[in-house]
Each structure stands twice: as structure tokens, then as C-alpha cells.
Amino acid sequence: MISDKLKQVIVKELGLEDWDLQDETVATEVPGWDSLSHVRVITAVEDAFAVRFRSLEVIKLKNVGELQRLVDKKVAAK
């Protein structure tokens, strides 16, 4: 399940007032989430959770649920 914090970071970075993100949500389903904003979203998530992702980790992500699991893994490893 996607945390409220992750939802808030993504929605804020994309300039959306509210968006119902689910585990299976993919970037193409969210208004304004294109390749350029994807970089901004990932950077904002890294800053918000004080983690860093490797490029290969980000490339492998298929949906928001996978991003949440990656964040959880990184936070737990700290």
C-alpha cells in the first residue's frame, strides 16, 4: 500500500491538487507525469525520504507500488 507521504510528494511535485494513486498506478495514467517530470518526482522522493536510488533501480520500476517498496527497502537499510 502506498504511504500518504509518498502520495503527497508525487502529487505536490506534479502540481496536482489531489490524485488517487494506487499500487498499480503507472506514470502514463497521471496527468503531467512525463519523462522530464519523472526525474523531478524521483528526486523529490529521494529528498523526502533521505534515500538515494541507483539508475538501474529506477529504470526497473513499473508502477507506484514498486516505488513504495523500493523506498521502504532503502529506509529500512539505513
CORLIN-V253388 format. One record per run of one state. SS is the DSSP state (alpha for helix, beta for strand, coil for the rest). FROM is the first residue (numbers start at 1). TO is the last residue. Records with the same first field share a line. If there is no record, write none. Layout:
BEGIN
SS->FROM-TO + FROM-TO
END
This chain:
BEGIN
coil->1-3 + 15-26 + 30-34 + 50-54 + 61-63 + 78-78
alpha->4-14 + 27-29 + 35-49 + 55-60 + 64-77
END
